[in-house]
Amino acid sequence: MFENHISISKSAQKRLTLLSSQLGKNENEIANLAILNYNYEKEIPIRELLKKAKGMWTDRIDLPDYNKIRKSWEREFND
């Protein structure tokens, strides 16, 4: 197990102690569970990033015509 020193606020320490006693787990276990279950999508909204990226390849002229390639595959597989 890797050890790391972290600093937490007084209120976070109180919550950690309370959770530890309520769940019957030591504070290290609670901290590990909290980190593993943290919802990163709240901090980095994936949908928003995808919406911003929409169309980013639209004006590229150096890319092949994917519709043409797909149609040729369809002809090839449908024969």
mmJSON file of the N, C-alpha and C atoms, coordinates in Angstrom:
{"data_MODEL":{"atom_site":{
"group_PDB":["ATOM","ATOM","ATOM","ATOM","ATOM","ATOM","ATOM","ATOM","ATOM","ATOM","ATOM","ATOM","ATOM","ATOM","ATOM","ATOM","ATOM","ATOM","ATOM","ATOM","ATOM","ATOM","ATOM","ATOM","ATOM","ATOM","ATOM","ATOM","ATOM","ATOM","ATOM","ATOM","ATOM","ATOM","ATOM","ATOM","ATOM","ATOM","ATOM","ATOM","ATOM","ATOM","ATOM","ATOM","ATOM","ATOM","ATOM","ATOM","ATOM","ATOM","ATOM","ATOM","ATOM","ATOM","ATOM","ATOM","ATOM","ATOM","ATOM","ATOM","ATOM","ATOM","ATOM","ATOM","ATOM","ATOM","ATOM","ATOM","ATOM","ATOM","ATOM","ATOM","ATOM","ATOM","ATOM","ATOM","ATOM","ATOM","ATOM","ATOM","ATOM","ATOM","ATOM","ATOM","ATOM","ATOM","ATOM","ATOM","ATOM","ATOM","ATOM","ATOM","ATOM","ATOM","ATOM","ATOM","ATOM","ATOM","ATOM","ATOM","ATOM","ATOM","ATOM","ATOM","ATOM","ATOM","ATOM","ATOM","ATOM","ATOM","ATOM","ATOM","ATOM","ATOM","ATOM","ATOM","ATOM","ATOM","ATOM","ATOM","ATOM","ATOM","ATOM","ATOM","ATOM","ATOM","ATOM","ATOM","ATOM","ATOM","ATOM","ATOM","ATOM","ATOM","ATOM","ATOM","ATOM","ATOM","ATOM","ATOM","ATOM","ATOM","ATOM","ATOM","ATOM","ATOM","ATOM","ATOM","ATOM","ATOM","ATOM","ATOM","ATOM","ATOM","ATOM","ATOM","ATOM","ATOM","ATOM","ATOM","ATOM","ATOM","ATOM","ATOM","ATOM","ATOM","ATOM","ATOM","ATOM","ATOM","ATOM","ATOM","ATOM","ATOM","ATOM","ATOM","ATOM","ATOM","ATOM","ATOM","ATOM","ATOM","ATOM","ATOM","ATOM","ATOM","ATOM","ATOM","ATOM","ATOM","ATOM","ATOM","ATOM","ATOM","ATOM","ATOM","ATOM","ATOM","ATOM","ATOM","ATOM","ATOM","ATOM","ATOM","ATOM","ATOM","ATOM","ATOM","ATOM","ATOM","ATOM","ATOM","ATOM","ATOM","ATOM","ATOM","ATOM","ATOM","ATOM","ATOM","ATOM","ATOM","ATOM","ATOM","ATOM","ATOM","ATOM","ATOM","ATOM","ATOM","ATOM","ATOM","ATOM","ATOM","ATOM","ATOM","ATOM"],
"id":[1,2,3,4,5,6,7,8,9,10,11,12,13,14,15,16,17,18,19,20,21,22,23,24,25,26,27,28,29,30,31,32,33,34,35,36,37,38,39,40,41,42,43,44,45,46,47,48,49,50,51,52,53,54,55,56,57,58,59,60,61,62,63,64,65,66,67,68,69,70,71,72,73,74,75,76,77,78,79,80,81,82,83,84,85,86,87,88,89,90,91,92,93,94,95,96,97,98,99,100,101,102,103,104,105,106,107,108,109,110,111,112,113,114,115,116,117,118,119,120,121,122,123,124,125,126,127,128,129,130,131,132,133,134,135,136,137,138,139,140,141,142,143,144,145,146,147,148,149,150,151,152,153,154,155,156,157,158,159,160,161,162,163,164,165,166,167,168,169,170,171,172,173,174,175,176,177,178,179,180,181,182,183,184,185,186,187,188,189,190,191,192,193,194,195,196,197,198,199,200,201,202,203,204,205,206,207,208,209,210,211,212,213,214,215,216,217,218,219,220,221,222,223,224,225,226,227,228,229,230,231,232,233,234,235,236,237],
"type_symbol":["N","C","C","N","C","C","N","C","C","N","C","C","N","C","C","N","C","C","N","C","C","N","C","C","N","C","C","N","C","C","N","C","C","N","C","C","N","C","C","N","C","C","N","C","C","N","C","C","N","C","C","N","C","C","N","C","C","N","C","C","N","C","C","N","C","C","N","C","C","N","C","C","N","C","C","N","C","C","N","C","C","N","C","C","N","C","C","N","C","C","N","C","C","N","C","C","N","C","C","N","C","C","N","C","C","N","C","C","N","C","C","N","C","C","N","C","C","N","C","C","N","C","C","N","C","C","N","C","C","N","C","C","N","C","C","N","C","C","N","C","C","N","C","C","N","C","C","N","C","C","N","C","C","N","C","C","N","C","C","N","C","C","N","C","C","N","C","C","N","C","C","N","C","C","N","C","C","N","C","C","N","C","C","N","C","C","N","C","C","N","C","C","N","C","C","N","C","C","N","C","C","N","C","C","N","C","C","N","C","C","N","C","C","N","C","C","N","C","C","N","C","C","N","C","C","N","C","C","N","C","C","N","C","C","N","C","C"],
"label_atom_id":["N","CA","C","N","CA","C","N","CA","C","N","CA","C","N","CA","C","N","CA","C","N","CA","C","N","CA","C","N","CA","C","N","CA","C","N","CA","C","N","CA","C","N","CA","C","N","CA","C","N","CA","C","N","CA","C","N","CA","C","N","CA","C","N","CA","C","N","CA","C","N","CA","C","N","CA","C","N","CA","C","N","CA","C","N","CA","C","N","CA","C","N","CA","C","N","CA","C","N","CA","C","N","CA","C","N","CA","C","N","CA","C","N","CA","C","N","CA","C","N","CA","C","N","CA","C","N","CA","C","N","CA","C","N","CA","C","N","CA","C","N","CA","C","N","CA","C","N","CA","C","N","CA","C","N","CA","C","N","CA","C","N","CA","C","N","CA","C","N","CA","C","N","CA","C","N","CA","C","N","CA","C","N","CA","C","N","CA","C","N","CA","C","N","CA","C","N","CA","C","N","CA","C","N","CA","C","N","CA","C","N","CA","C","N","CA","C","N","CA","C","N","CA","C","N","CA","C","N","CA","C","N","CA","C","N","CA","C","N","CA","C","N","CA","C","N","CA","C","N","CA","C","N","CA","C","N","CA","C","N","CA","C","N","CA","C","N","CA","C","N","CA","C","N","CA","C"],
"label_alt_id":[null,null,null,null,null,null,null,null,null,null,null,null,null,null,null,null,null,null,null,null,null,null,null,null,null,null,null,null,null,null,null,null,null,null,null,null,null,null,null,null,null,null,null,null,null,null,null,null,null,null,null,null,null,null,null,null,null,null,null,null,null,null,null,null,null,null,null,null,null,null,null,null,null,null,null,null,null,null,null,null,null,null,null,null,null,null,null,null,null,null,null,null,null,null,null,null,null,null,null,null,null,null,null,null,null,null,null,null,null,null,null,null,null,null,null,null,null,null,null,null,null,null,null,null,null,null,null,null,null,null,null,null,null,null,null,null,null,null,null,null,null,null,null,null,null,null,null,null,null,null,null,null,null,null,null,null,null,null,null,null,null,null,null,null,null,null,null,null,null,null,null,null,null,null,null,null,null,null,null,null,null,null,null,null,null,null,null,null,null,null,null,null,null,null,null,null,null,null,null,null,null,null,null,null,null,null,null,null,null,null,null,null,null,null,null,null,null,null,null,null,null,null,null,null,null,null,null,null,null,null,null,null,null,null,null,null,null],
"label_comp_id":["MET","MET","MET","PHE","PHE","PHE","GLU","GLU","GLU","ASN","ASN","ASN","HIS","HIS","HIS","ILE","ILE","ILE","SER","SER","SER","ILE","ILE","ILE","SER","SER","SER","LYS","LYS","LYS","SER","SER","SER","ALA","ALA","ALA","GLN","GLN","GLN","LYS","LYS","LYS","ARG","ARG","ARG","LEU","LEU","LEU","THR","THR","THR","LEU","LEU","LEU","LEU","LEU","LEU","SER","SER","SER","SER","SER","SER","GLN","GLN","GLN","LEU","LEU","LEU","GLY","GLY","GLY","LYS","LYS","LYS","ASN","ASN","ASN","GLU","GLU","GLU","ASN","ASN","ASN","GLU","GLU","GLU","ILE","ILE","ILE","ALA","ALA","ALA","ASN","ASN","ASN","LEU","LEU","LEU","ALA","ALA","ALA","ILE","ILE","ILE","LEU","LEU","LEU","ASN","ASN","ASN","TYR","TYR","TYR","ASN","ASN","ASN","TYR","TYR","TYR","GLU","GLU","GLU","LYS","LYS","LYS","GLU","GLU","GLU","ILE","ILE","ILE","PRO","PRO","PRO","ILE","ILE","ILE","ARG","ARG","ARG","GLU","GLU","GLU","LEU","LEU","LEU","LEU","LEU","LEU","LYS","LYS","LYS","LYS","LYS","LYS","ALA","ALA","ALA","LYS","LYS","LYS","GLY","GLY","GLY","MET","MET","MET","TRP","TRP","TRP","THR","THR","THR","ASP","ASP","ASP","ARG","ARG","ARG","ILE","ILE","ILE","ASP","ASP","ASP","LEU","LEU","LEU","PRO","PRO","PRO","ASP","ASP","ASP","TYR","TYR","TYR","ASN","ASN","ASN","LYS","LYS","LYS","ILE","ILE","ILE","ARG","ARG","ARG","LYS","LYS","LYS","SER","SER","SER","TRP","TRP","TRP","GLU","GLU","GLU","ARG","ARG","ARG","GLU","GLU","GLU","PHE","PHE","PHE","ASN","ASN","ASN","ASP","ASP","ASP"],
"label_asym_id":["A","A","A","A","A","A","A","A","A","A","A","A","A","A","A","A","A","A","A","A","A","A","A","A","A","A","A","A","A","A","A","A","A","A","A","A","A","A","A","A","A","A","A","A","A","A","A","A","A","A","A","A","A","A","A","A","A","A","A","A","A","A","A","A","A","A","A","A","A","A","A","A","A","A","A","A","A","A","A","A","A","A","A","A","A","A","A","A","A","A","A","A","A","A","A","A","A","A","A","A","A","A","A","A","A","A","A","A","A","A","A","A","A","A","A","A","A","A","A","A","A","A","A","A","A","A","A","A","A","A","A","A","A","A","A","A","A","A","A","A","A","A","A","A","A","A","A","A","A","A","A","A","A","A","A","A","A","A","A","A","A","A","A","A","A","A","A","A","A","A","A","A","A","A","A","A","A","A","A","A","A","A","A","A","A","A","A","A","A","A","A","A","A","A","A","A","A","A","A","A","A","A","A","A","A","A","A","A","A","A","A","A","A","A","A","A","A","A","A","A","A","A","A","A","A","A","A","A","A","A","A","A","A","A","A","A","A"],
"label_entity_id":["1","1","1","1","1","1","1","1","1","1","1","1","1","1","1","1","1","1","1","1","1","1","1","1","1","1","1","1","1","1","1","1","1","1","1","1","1","1","1","1","1","1","1","1","1","1","1","1","1","1","1","1","1","1","1","1","1","1","1","1","1","1","1","1","1","1","1","1","1","1","1","1","1","1","1","1","1","1","1","1","1","1","1","1","1","1","1","1","1","1","1","1","1","1","1","1","1","1","1","1","1","1","1","1","1","1","1","1","1","1","1","1","1","1","1","1","1","1","1","1","1","1","1","1","1","1","1","1","1","1","1","1","1","1","1","1","1","1","1","1","1","1","1","1","1","1","1","1","1","1","1","1","1","1","1","1","1","1","1","1","1","1","1","1","1","1","1","1","1","1","1","1","1","1","1","1","1","1","1","1","1","1","1","1","1","1","1","1","1","1","1","1","1","1","1","1","1","1","1","1","1","1","1","1","1","1","1","1","1","1","1","1","1","1","1","1","1","1","1","1","1","1","1","1","1","1","1","1","1","1","1","1","1","1","1","1","1"],
"label_seq_id":[1,1,1,2,2,2,3,3,3,4,4,4,5,5,5,6,6,6,7,7,7,8,8,8,9,9,9,10,10,10,11,11,11,12,12,12,13,13,13,14,14,14,15,15,15,16,16,16,17,17,17,18,18,18,19,19,19,20,20,20,21,21,21,22,22,22,23,23,23,24,24,24,25,25,25,26,26,26,27,27,27,28,28,28,29,29,29,30,30,30,31,31,31,32,32,32,33,33,33,34,34,34,35,35,35,36,36,36,37,37,37,38,38,38,39,39,39,40,40,40,41,41,41,42,42,42,43,43,43,44,44,44,45,45,45,46,46,46,47,47,47,48,48,48,49,49,49,50,50,50,51,51,51,52,52,52,53,53,53,54,54,54,55,55,55,56,56,56,57,57,57,58,58,58,59,59,59,60,60,60,61,61,61,62,62,62,63,63,63,64,64,64,65,65,65,66,66,66,67,67,67,68,68,68,69,69,69,70,70,70,71,71,71,72,72,72,73,73,73,74,74,74,75,75,75,76,76,76,77,77,77,78,78,78,79,79,79],
"pdbx_PDB_ins_code":[null,null,null,null,null,null,null,null,null,null,null,null,null,null,null,null,null,null,null,null,null,null,null,null,null,null,null,null,null,null,null,null,null,null,null,null,null,null,null,null,null,null,null,null,null,null,null,null,null,null,null,null,null,null,null,null,null,null,null,null,null,null,null,null,null,null,null,null,null,null,null,null,null,null,null,null,null,null,null,null,null,null,null,null,null,null,null,null,null,null,null,null,null,null,null,null,null,null,null,null,null,null,null,null,null,null,null,null,null,null,null,null,null,null,null,null,null,null,null,null,null,null,null,null,null,null,null,null,null,null,null,null,null,null,null,null,null,null,null,null,null,null,null,null,null,null,null,null,null,null,null,null,null,null,null,null,null,null,null,null,null,null,null,null,null,null,null,null,null,null,null,null,null,null,null,null,null,null,null,null,null,null,null,null,null,null,null,null,null,null,null,null,null,null,null,null,null,null,null,null,null,null,null,null,null,null,null,null,null,null,null,null,null,null,null,null,null,null,null,null,null,null,null,null,null,null,null,null,null,null,null,null,null,null,null,null,null],
"Cartn_x":[0.857,0.0,0.896,0.546,1.29,0.79,1.696,1.291,1.471,0.527,0.57,0.053,0.69,0.257,-0.642,-1.84,-2.754,-3.206,-3.592,-4.137,-5.616,-6.441,-7.876,-8.365,-9.487,-10.049,-10.553,-10.801,-11.299,-12.67,-13.525,-14.86,-14.768,-13.835,-13.647,-13.139,-12.274,-11.762,-12.889,-13.782,-14.925,-15.813,-16.072,-16.898,-16.218,-14.915,-14.157,-14.228,-14.07,-14.149,-15.547,-16.568,-17.952,-18.246,-17.866,-18.083,-17.342,-16.148,-15.345,-16.065,-16.617,-17.322,-18.653,-19.362,-20.65,-20.498,-19.456,-19.286,-18.395,-17.755,-16.877,-15.624,-15.183,-13.954,-12.978,-11.683,-10.736,-10.732,-10.16,-10.197,-9.487,-8.45,-7.76,-8.681,-9.441,-10.373,-11.439,-11.951,-12.975,-12.395,-11.187,-10.551,-10.326,-9.872,-9.664,-10.966,-12.023,-13.334,-13.831,-13.62,-14.068,-13.36,-12.072,-11.312,-11.728,-11.884,-12.267,-13.673,-14.561,-15.948,-16.253,-15.238,-15.436,-15.962,-16.961,-17.568,-16.822,-15.832,-15.02,-15.816,-16.902,-17.688,-18.297,-18.485,-18.958,-17.93,-16.656,-15.588,-15.247,-15.29,-14.983,-16.209,-17.14,-18.383,-18.125,-18.118,-17.792,-18.731,-20.008,-20.96,-20.649,-20.283,-19.962,-18.72,-17.72,-16.509,-16.813,-17.671,-18.04,-18.823,-19.708,-20.47,-19.536,-18.528,-17.571,-16.744,-16.483,-15.655,-16.443,-17.766,-18.607,-18.234,-17.999,-17.706,-16.26,-15.41,-14.024,-13.285,-13.784,-13.138,-13.858,-14.908,-15.764,-15.019,-14.187,-13.549,-12.192,-11.841,-10.549,-10.611,-9.619,-9.589,-8.568,-7.789,-6.756,-7.239,-8.516,-9.063,-9.772,-9.758,-10.45,-11.962,-12.653,-14.106,-14.637,-15.021,-15.435,-16.755,-17.629,-18.88,-18.592,-17.658,-17.272,-16.652,-15.785,-15.145,-16.197,-17.12,-18.169,-19.049,-19.419,-20.246,-19.522,-18.219,-17.468,-17.43,-17.359,-17.384,-18.746,-19.805,-21.15,-21.336,-20.843,-20.929,-20.151,-18.977,-18.117,-18.739,-19.363,-19.941,-21.324,-21.996,-23.332,-23.316,-22.166,-22.08,-22.103],
"Cartn_y":[-1.177,0.0,1.23,2.2,3.447,4.42,5.08,6.077,7.468,8.337,9.719,10.599,11.705,12.653,13.679,13.877,14.886,15.808,16.992,17.945,18.117,18.019,18.215,19.24,19.82,20.834,20.181,21.011,20.525,19.864,20.467,19.892,18.554,18.44,17.175,16.1,16.487,15.532,15.037,15.943,15.549,14.553,14.835,13.931,12.578,12.608,11.375,10.52,11.15,10.441,9.87,10.666,10.221,9.03,9.148,8.048,6.791,6.977,5.85,5.08,5.815,5.145,4.546,5.214,4.725,3.46,3.428,2.305,1.196,1.474,0.476,0.226,1.247,1.146,2.201,1.965,2.982,4.158,5.25,6.483,6.317,5.521,5.279,4.589,3.604,2.9,3.851,4.717,5.694,6.639,7.14,8.062,7.376,6.123,5.382,5.184,4.819,4.649,5.955,7.042,8.352,8.704,8.45,8.762,7.855,6.569,5.624,5.873,6.386,6.612,8.045,8.892,10.292,10.398,11.214,11.383,12.471,12.061,13.015,13.735,13.132,13.76,15.083,15.229,16.512,17.6,17.266,18.23,18.425,17.351,17.405,16.891,17.776,17.336,16.812,15.496,14.856,15.304,15.394,15.8,17.202,18.1,19.464,19.474,18.681,18.597,18.038,17.027,16.443,17.43,18.196,19.201,20.259,20.664,21.663,21.108,19.811,19.185,18.89,18.948,18.63,19.508,18.845,19.568,19.993,19.598,20.071,19.554,18.487,17.936,18.359,19.127,19.462,20.1,21.051,21.817,21.267,20.083,19.494,19.019,19.397,18.969,17.853,17.547,16.528,15.128,14.993,13.696,13.053,11.724,11.06,11.207,10.94,10.994,9.692,9.761,8.553,7.99,8.849,8.349,7.48,7.914,7.158,5.813,5.83,4.597,3.645,4.169,3.323,2.69,3.472,2.943,1.828,1.973,0.924,-0.344,-0.206,-1.369,-2.048,-1.234,-1.792,-2.59,-2.072,-2.794,-4.098,-4.01,-5.191,-6.275,-5.883,-6.869,-7.352,-6.577,-6.969,-7.838,-8.015,-8.858,-10.316],
"Cartn_z":[0.0,0.0,0.0,-0.801,-0.907,0.149,0.829,1.827,1.276,1.622,1.177,2.3,2.505,3.532,2.853,3.387,2.843,3.962,3.586,4.548,4.246,5.273,5.092,6.108,5.819,6.714,8.0,8.992,10.272,10.099,9.273,9.06,8.309,7.364,6.656,7.612,8.534,9.525,10.428,10.801,11.634,10.891,9.618,8.809,8.638,8.426,8.258,9.517,10.658,11.932,12.143,11.85,11.993,11.078,9.811,8.873,9.302,9.796,10.258,11.364,12.317,13.419,12.963,12.074,11.587,10.735,9.913,8.998,9.553,10.68,11.264,10.45,9.751,8.951,9.456,9.233,9.673,8.692,9.095,8.303,6.962,6.911,5.637,4.639,5.106,4.227,3.686,4.549,4.137,3.088,3.321,2.376,1.029,1.048,-0.202,-0.955,-0.245,-0.884,-1.494,-0.773,-1.273,-2.577,-2.63,-3.847,-4.993,-4.716,-5.767,-6.29,-5.448,-5.854,-6.245,-6.27,-6.626,-8.052,-8.262,-9.573,-10.347,-11.12,-11.874,-12.948,-13.392,-14.445,-13.972,-12.667,-12.145,-12.424,-12.244,-12.427,-13.899,-14.664,-16.089,-16.833,-17.167,-17.808,-19.225,-19.367,-20.636,-21.748,-21.455,-22.502,-23.033,-22.14,-22.57,-23.455,-23.083,-23.897,-25.279,-25.331,-26.62,-27.477,-26.846,-27.59,-28.185,-27.404,-27.9,-29.05,-29.036,-30.069,-31.348,-31.263,-32.418,-33.613,-34.73,-35.964,-36.125,-35.22,-35.297,-36.528,-37.148,-38.335,-39.618,-39.495,-40.633,-41.8,-41.539,-42.606,-43.036,-42.559,-42.941,-44.391,-45.174,-46.579,-46.808,-45.791,-45.947,-45.575,-45.228,-44.843,-46.033,-46.098,-47.211,-47.086,-48.176,-48.189,-47.586,-46.325,-45.607,-46.123,-46.627,-47.206,-48.431,-49.258,-50.446,-50.045,-49.045,-48.562,-48.019,-47.236,-46.635,-47.712,-48.72,-49.804,-50.548,-50.741,-51.429,-50.583,-49.276,-48.383,-48.444,-48.465,-48.524,-49.811,-50.934,-52.195,-52.104,-51.51,-51.391,-50.531,-49.424,-48.501,-48.921,-49.781,-50.215,-51.466,-52.081,-53.288,-52.941],
"occupancy":[1.0,1.0,1.0,1.0,1.0,1.0,1.0,1.0,1.0,1.0,1.0,1.0,1.0,1.0,1.0,1.0,1.0,1.0,1.0,1.0,1.0,1.0,1.0,1.0,1.0,1.0,1.0,1.0,1.0,1.0,1.0,1.0,1.0,1.0,1.0,1.0,1.0,1.0,1.0,1.0,1.0,1.0,1.0,1.0,1.0,1.0,1.0,1.0,1.0,1.0,1.0,1.0,1.0,1.0,1.0,1.0,1.0,1.0,1.0,1.0,1.0,1.0,1.0,1.0,1.0,1.0,1.0,1.0,1.0,1.0,1.0,1.0,1.0,1.0,1.0,1.0,1.0,1.0,1.0,1.0,1.0,1.0,1.0,1.0,1.0,1.0,1.0,1.0,1.0,1.0,1.0,1.0,1.0,1.0,1.0,1.0,1.0,1.0,1.0,1.0,1.0,1.0,1.0,1.0,1.0,1.0,1.0,1.0,1.0,1.0,1.0,1.0,1.0,1.0,1.0,1.0,1.0,1.0,1.0,1.0,1.0,1.0,1.0,1.0,1.0,1.0,1.0,1.0,1.0,1.0,1.0,1.0,1.0,1.0,1.0,1.0,1.0,1.0,1.0,1.0,1.0,1.0,1.0,1.0,1.0,1.0,1.0,1.0,1.0,1.0,1.0,1.0,1.0,1.0,1.0,1.0,1.0,1.0,1.0,1.0,1.0,1.0,1.0,1.0,1.0,1.0,1.0,1.0,1.0,1.0,1.0,1.0,1.0,1.0,1.0,1.0,1.0,1.0,1.0,1.0,1.0,1.0,1.0,1.0,1.0,1.0,1.0,1.0,1.0,1.0,1.0,1.0,1.0,1.0,1.0,1.0,1.0,1.0,1.0,1.0,1.0,1.0,1.0,1.0,1.0,1.0,1.0,1.0,1.0,1.0,1.0,1.0,1.0,1.0,1.0,1.0,1.0,1.0,1.0,1.0,1.0,1.0,1.0,1.0,1.0,1.0,1.0,1.0,1.0,1.0,1.0,1.0,1.0,1.0,1.0,1.0,1.0],
"B_iso_or_equiv":[0.0,0.0,0.0,0.0,0.0,0.0,0.0,0.0,0.0,0.0,0.0,0.0,0.0,0.0,0.0,0.0,0.0,0.0,0.0,0.0,0.0,0.0,0.0,0.0,0.0,0.0,0.0,0.0,0.0,0.0,0.0,0.0,0.0,0.0,0.0,0.0,0.0,0.0,0.0,0.0,0.0,0.0,0.0,0.0,0.0,0.0,0.0,0.0,0.0,0.0,0.0,0.0,0.0,0.0,0.0,0.0,0.0,0.0,0.0,0.0,0.0,0.0,0.0,0.0,0.0,0.0,0.0,0.0,0.0,0.0,0.0,0.0,0.0,0.0,0.0,0.0,0.0,0.0,0.0,0.0,0.0,0.0,0.0,0.0,0.0,0.0,0.0,0.0,0.0,0.0,0.0,0.0,0.0,0.0,0.0,0.0,0.0,0.0,0.0,0.0,0.0,0.0,0.0,0.0,0.0,0.0,0.0,0.0,0.0,0.0,0.0,0.0,0.0,0.0,0.0,0.0,0.0,0.0,0.0,0.0,0.0,0.0,0.0,0.0,0.0,0.0,0.0,0.0,0.0,0.0,0.0,0.0,0.0,0.0,0.0,0.0,0.0,0.0,0.0,0.0,0.0,0.0,0.0,0.0,0.0,0.0,0.0,0.0,0.0,0.0,0.0,0.0,0.0,0.0,0.0,0.0,0.0,0.0,0.0,0.0,0.0,0.0,0.0,0.0,0.0,0.0,0.0,0.0,0.0,0.0,0.0,0.0,0.0,0.0,0.0,0.0,0.0,0.0,0.0,0.0,0.0,0.0,0.0,0.0,0.0,0.0,0.0,0.0,0.0,0.0,0.0,0.0,0.0,0.0,0.0,0.0,0.0,0.0,0.0,0.0,0.0,0.0,0.0,0.0,0.0,0.0,0.0,0.0,0.0,0.0,0.0,0.0,0.0,0.0,0.0,0.0,0.0,0.0,0.0,0.0,0.0,0.0,0.0,0.0,0.0,0.0,0.0,0.0,0.0,0.0,0.0,0.0,0.0,0.0,0.0,0.0,0.0],
"pdbx_formal_charge":[null,null,null,null,null,null,null,null,null,null,null,null,null,null,null,null,null,null,null,null,null,null,null,null,null,null,null,null,null,null,null,null,null,null,null,null,null,null,null,null,null,null,null,null,null,null,null,null,null,null,null,null,null,null,null,null,null,null,null,null,null,null,null,null,null,null,null,null,null,null,null,null,null,null,null,null,null,null,null,null,null,null,null,null,null,null,null,null,null,null,null,null,null,null,null,null,null,null,null,null,null,null,null,null,null,null,null,null,null,null,null,null,null,null,null,null,null,null,null,null,null,null,null,null,null,null,null,null,null,null,null,null,null,null,null,null,null,null,null,null,null,null,null,null,null,null,null,null,null,null,null,null,null,null,null,null,null,null,null,null,null,null,null,null,null,null,null,null,null,null,null,null,null,null,null,null,null,null,null,null,null,null,null,null,null,null,null,null,null,null,null,null,null,null,null,null,null,null,null,null,null,null,null,null,null,null,null,null,null,null,null,null,null,null,null,null,null,null,null,null,null,null,null,null,null,null,null,null,null,null,null,null,null,null,null,null,null],
"auth_seq_id":[1,1,1,2,2,2,3,3,3,4,4,4,5,5,5,6,6,6,7,7,7,8,8,8,9,9,9,10,10,10,11,11,11,12,12,12,13,13,13,14,14,14,15,15,15,16,16,16,17,17,17,18,18,18,19,19,19,20,20,20,21,21,21,22,22,22,23,23,23,24,24,24,25,25,25,26,26,26,27,27,27,28,28,28,29,29,29,30,30,30,31,31,31,32,32,32,33,33,33,34,34,34,35,35,35,36,36,36,37,37,37,38,38,38,39,39,39,40,40,40,41,41,41,42,42,42,43,43,43,44,44,44,45,45,45,46,46,46,47,47,47,48,48,48,49,49,49,50,50,50,51,51,51,52,52,52,53,53,53,54,54,54,55,55,55,56,56,56,57,57,57,58,58,58,59,59,59,60,60,60,61,61,61,62,62,62,63,63,63,64,64,64,65,65,65,66,66,66,67,67,67,68,68,68,69,69,69,70,70,70,71,71,71,72,72,72,73,73,73,74,74,74,75,75,75,76,76,76,77,77,77,78,78,78,79,79,79],
"auth_comp_id":["MET","MET","MET","PHE","PHE","PHE","GLU","GLU","GLU","ASN","ASN","ASN","HIS","HIS","HIS","ILE","ILE","ILE","SER","SER","SER","ILE","ILE","ILE","SER","SER","SER","LYS","LYS","LYS","SER","SER","SER","ALA","ALA","ALA","GLN","GLN","GLN","LYS","LYS","LYS","ARG","ARG","ARG","LEU","LEU","LEU","THR","THR","THR","LEU","LEU","LEU","LEU","LEU","LEU","SER","SER","SER","SER","SER","SER","GLN","GLN","GLN","LEU","LEU","LEU","GLY","GLY","GLY","LYS","LYS","LYS","ASN","ASN","ASN","GLU","GLU","GLU","ASN","ASN","ASN","GLU","GLU","GLU","ILE","ILE","ILE","ALA","ALA","ALA","ASN","ASN","ASN","LEU","LEU","LEU","ALA","ALA","ALA","ILE","ILE","ILE","LEU","LEU","LEU","ASN","ASN","ASN","TYR","TYR","TYR","ASN","ASN","ASN","TYR","TYR","TYR","GLU","GLU","GLU","LYS","LYS","LYS","GLU","GLU","GLU","ILE","ILE","ILE","PRO","PRO","PRO","ILE","ILE","ILE","ARG","ARG","ARG","GLU","GLU","GLU","LEU","LEU","LEU","LEU","LEU","LEU","LYS","LYS","LYS","LYS","LYS","LYS","ALA","ALA","ALA","LYS","LYS","LYS","GLY","GLY","GLY","MET","MET","MET","TRP","TRP","TRP","THR","THR","THR","ASP","ASP","ASP","ARG","ARG","ARG","ILE","ILE","ILE","ASP","ASP","ASP","LEU","LEU","LEU","PRO","PRO","PRO","ASP","ASP","ASP","TYR","TYR","TYR","ASN","ASN","ASN","LYS","LYS","LYS","ILE","ILE","ILE","ARG","ARG","ARG","LYS","LYS","LYS","SER","SER","SER","TRP","TRP","TRP","GLU","GLU","GLU","ARG","ARG","ARG","GLU","GLU","GLU","PHE","PHE","PHE","ASN","ASN","ASN","ASP","ASP","ASP"],
"auth_asym_id":["A","A","A","A","A","A","A","A","A","A","A","A","A","A","A","A","A","A","A","A","A","A","A","A","A","A","A","A","A","A","A","A","A","A","A","A","A","A","A","A","A","A","A","A","A","A","A","A","A","A","A","A","A","A","A","A","A","A","A","A","A","A","A","A","A","A","A","A","A","A","A","A","A","A","A","A","A","A","A","A","A","A","A","A","A","A","A","A","A","A","A","A","A","A","A","A","A","A","A","A","A","A","A","A","A","A","A","A","A","A","A","A","A","A","A","A","A","A","A","A","A","A","A","A","A","A","A","A","A","A","A","A","A","A","A","A","A","A","A","A","A","A","A","A","A","A","A","A","A","A","A","A","A","A","A","A","A","A","A","A","A","A","A","A","A","A","A","A","A","A","A","A","A","A","A","A","A","A","A","A","A","A","A","A","A","A","A","A","A","A","A","A","A","A","A","A","A","A","A","A","A","A","A","A","A","A","A","A","A","A","A","A","A","A","A","A","A","A","A","A","A","A","A","A","A","A","A","A","A","A","A","A","A","A","A","A","A"],
"auth_atom_id":["N","CA","C","N","CA","C","N","CA","C","N","CA","C","N","CA","C","N","CA","C","N","CA","C","N","CA","C","N","CA","C","N","CA","C","N","CA","C","N","CA","C","N","CA","C","N","CA","C","N","CA","C","N","CA","C","N","CA","C","N","CA","C","N","CA","C","N","CA","C","N","CA","C","N","CA","C","N","CA","C","N","CA","C","N","CA","C","N","CA","C","N","CA","C","N","CA","C","N","CA","C","N","CA","C","N","CA","C","N","CA","C","N","CA","C","N","CA","C","N","CA","C","N","CA","C","N","CA","C","N","CA","C","N","CA","C","N","CA","C","N","CA","C","N","CA","C","N","CA","C","N","CA","C","N","CA","C","N","CA","C","N","CA","C","N","CA","C","N","CA","C","N","CA","C","N","CA","C","N","CA","C","N","CA","C","N","CA","C","N","CA","C","N","CA","C","N","CA","C","N","CA","C","N","CA","C","N","CA","C","N","CA","C","N","CA","C","N","CA","C","N","CA","C","N","CA","C","N","CA","C","N","CA","C","N","CA","C","N","CA","C","N","CA","C","N","CA","C","N","CA","C","N","CA","C","N","CA","C","N","CA","C","N","CA","C","N","CA","C","N","CA","C","N","CA","C"],
"pdbx_PDB_model_num":[1,1,1,1,1,1,1,1,1,1,1,1,1,1,1,1,1,1,1,1,1,1,1,1,1,1,1,1,1,1,1,1,1,1,1,1,1,1,1,1,1,1,1,1,1,1,1,1,1,1,1,1,1,1,1,1,1,1,1,1,1,1,1,1,1,1,1,1,1,1,1,1,1,1,1,1,1,1,1,1,1,1,1,1,1,1,1,1,1,1,1,1,1,1,1,1,1,1,1,1,1,1,1,1,1,1,1,1,1,1,1,1,1,1,1,1,1,1,1,1,1,1,1,1,1,1,1,1,1,1,1,1,1,1,1,1,1,1,1,1,1,1,1,1,1,1,1,1,1,1,1,1,1,1,1,1,1,1,1,1,1,1,1,1,1,1,1,1,1,1,1,1,1,1,1,1,1,1,1,1,1,1,1,1,1,1,1,1,1,1,1,1,1,1,1,1,1,1,1,1,1,1,1,1,1,1,1,1,1,1,1,1,1,1,1,1,1,1,1,1,1,1,1,1,1,1,1,1,1,1,1,1,1,1,1,1,1]
}}}
